[in-house]
Amino acid sequence: MIELVDLDNTIKLDIRYATKDNFMGRPVYGQARAFLQPAAAERARRAHQKLGEKGLGIVVYDGYRPWSVTKLFWEFLPDDKRKFVADPARGSNHNRGCAIDLGLFELATGQSLPMPSGYDEFTRRASPDYTGGTDEERSNRDILRRIMEAEGFTVNAEEWWHFDLIGSERYHIYDLSFSEIPKH
């Protein structure tokens, strides 16, 4: 896997699972880093560069996620919220390094753009097809979706911020800590 900032150091990171600012309320990653498989990383970099032409960039909330963290999320959430996390029995595209959670930010100010919901908000507002919120929030969400889909990702049906690389099923599920990922 490739560390995203090694491809382009202007990609902004806000790795929520390395902080207590997440649905668990505590850090679950020891480091604020984002890794992806090379094909996914290159496509994310291209999306970031295309957005740069509009004065925007991507802010990454999560990339590769160790399988043990997926299991932790599953066990933490009540049954009615589990549709927002992967079943560890199947693993997730995050465990393959083929999923990325992200939003948009203004390059000039570094400020994140408003979206219809917050990241990891487990409500109907998180849907990529949610019709509520403001025109600006929906427009920002739709810009993100269009650029990511043009680069070979599909949006998750429950979360506007979650994108899966098309063809990710061919990759293995990993349970490596960030420090165990080999350098390229």
C-alpha positions in Angstrom: 0.0 0.0 0.0 1.0 3.6 -0.5 0.7 6.5 2.0 -1.4 9.1 0.3 0.7 12.1 1.4 3.7 10.4 -0.2 1.9 10.8 -3.6 0.8 14.4 -3.0 1.6 16.3 0.2 -1.1 18.9 -0.5 -3.8 16.2 0.3 -5.2 17.2 3.7 -5.5 14.6 6.4 -8.1 14.7 9.2 -7.8 11.1 10.4 -10.6 11.0 12.9 -9.9 7.5 14.3 -6.5 8.7 15.5 -8.4 11.2 17.7 -11.3 11.1 20.1 -13.4 13.0 17.5 -15.2 9.9 16.2 -18.2 7.8 17.0 -16.1 5.6 19.4 -15.2 8.7 21.4 -11.6 7.6 21.7 -8.6 7.0 19.4 -8.4 3.6 17.7 -5.4 4.3 15.5 -2.0 5.0 17.0 -1.0 7.3 14.1 -2.8 9.8 11.9 -1.9 8.3 8.5 -3.8 7.2 5.4 -2.8 4.3 3.1 -4.5 2.9 0.0 -3.7 0.3 -2.6 -1.6 1.9 -5.5 -4.6 2.0 -7.9 -6.9 3.6 -5.4 -4.2 6.1 -4.2 -3.4 7.2 -7.7 -7.1 7.8 -8.5 -7.6 9.7 -5.2 -4.5 11.9 -6.1 -6.0 12.6 -9.6 -9.3 13.6 -8.0 -7.5 15.9 -5.7 -5.6 17.5 -8.6 -8.8 18.0 -10.7 -10.5 19.6 -7.7 -7.5 21.9 -7.4 -8.5 23.5 -10.7 -11.6 24.7 -8.9 -9.7 25.9 -5.8 -10.7 22.8 -3.8 -8.9 19.7 -2.4 -9.7 16.5 -0.6 -9.6 16.1 3.1 -9.1 12.4 4.0 -10.9 11.0 7.1 -9.9 7.4 6.7 -8.3 5.0 4.2 -6.9 1.5 4.9 -8.3 0.2 8.2 -7.0 -2.9 10.0 -9.5 -5.7 10.1 -9.3 -5.7 14.0 -10.6 -2.1 14.0 -13.6 -3.2 11.8 -14.3 -5.9 14.3 -14.1 -3.4 17.2 -16.6 -1.0 15.4 -19.0 -3.9 14.8 -18.9 -5.0 18.4 -19.3 -1.4 19.7 -22.4 -0.4 17.7 -26.0 -1.5 18.5 -27.7 -3.6 15.8 -29.7 -0.7 14.4 -26.5 1.2 13.6 -24.5 -1.7 12.1 -25.5 -0.8 8.5 -23.0 2.0 8.8 -20.0 -0.4 9.4 -18.8 -3.5 7.7 -19.5 -7.0 9.1 -16.1 -8.4 10.1 -17.2 -11.8 8.9 -16.9 -10.4 5.4 -14.4 -7.7 6.0 -14.5 -4.3 4.3 -12.9 -2.5 1.4 -11.2 -0.3 4.0 -9.5 -3.6 5.1 -8.3 -4.1 1.5 -6.9 -0.5 1.2 -9.6 0.1 -1.5 -12.0 2.5 0.4 -11.5 6.1 1.3 -13.6 8.4 3.5 -13.2 12.0 2.5 -14.7 15.5 2.2 -13.7 18.7 0.4 -11.8 21.8 1.6 -10.9 25.2 0.1 -7.2 25.4 -0.9 -7.0 29.1 -0.1 -8.4 28.9 3.4 -7.9 25.2 4.4 -11.5 25.3 5.6 -13.7 22.2 5.1 -16.8 22.7 2.9 -20.2 22.1 4.5 -22.0 18.8 3.7 -25.5 17.6 4.5 -24.2 15.7 7.6 -21.1 15.4 9.6 -18.6 12.6 9.0 -19.7 9.3 10.6 -23.1 10.8 11.4 -25.3 7.7 11.5 -28.5 9.3 10.3 -30.4 9.5 7.0 -28.7 12.8 6.4 -25.5 10.8 5.6 -27.1 9.2 2.5 -25.5 10.4 -0.8 -29.1 10.8 -2.0 -30.4 12.8 0.9 -32.6 15.7 -0.4 -32.5 17.8 2.8 -29.9 20.3 3.9 -28.9 23.4 2.1 -28.3 23.8 -1.6 -24.6 24.5 -0.8 -24.3 21.3 1.2 -25.9 19.1 -1.5 -23.8 20.8 -4.2 -20.6 20.2 -2.3 -21.5 16.5 -1.7 -22.4 16.1 -5.4 -19.2 17.7 -6.6 -17.3 15.2 -4.4 -19.3 12.3 -5.8 -18.9 13.3 -9.4 -15.2 13.6 -9.2 -14.7 10.4 -7.3 -17.0 8.4 -9.6 -15.1 9.8 -12.6 -11.9 8.4 -11.1 -13.3 4.8 -10.7 -14.9 4.8 -7.3 -18.5 4.1 -6.2 -20.2 5.9 -3.4 -21.5 3.9 -0.4 -25.3 3.8 -0.3 -25.3 4.9 3.3 -22.5 7.5 3.5 -21.7 10.4 1.2 -18.1 10.4 2.4 -17.3 6.7 1.7 -16.0 5.7 -1.7 -14.9 2.2 -2.8 -12.5 1.5 -5.7 -14.3 -0.5 -8.4 -12.8 -4.0 -8.6 -11.7 -4.0 -4.9 -12.9 -7.5 -4.3 -9.7 -8.8 -5.9 -7.6 -7.4 -3.1 -6.9 -9.3 0.2 -8.2 -8.3 3.6 -5.4 -7.1 5.9 -5.0 -6.7 9.6 -1.7 -4.8 9.7 -1.0 -1.8 11.9 0.2 1.3 10.1 3.7 0.7 11.3 3.7 -2.8 9.8 2.9 -1.6 6.2 6.0 -2.0 4.1 7.5 1.2 2.6 7.6 1.4 -1.2 
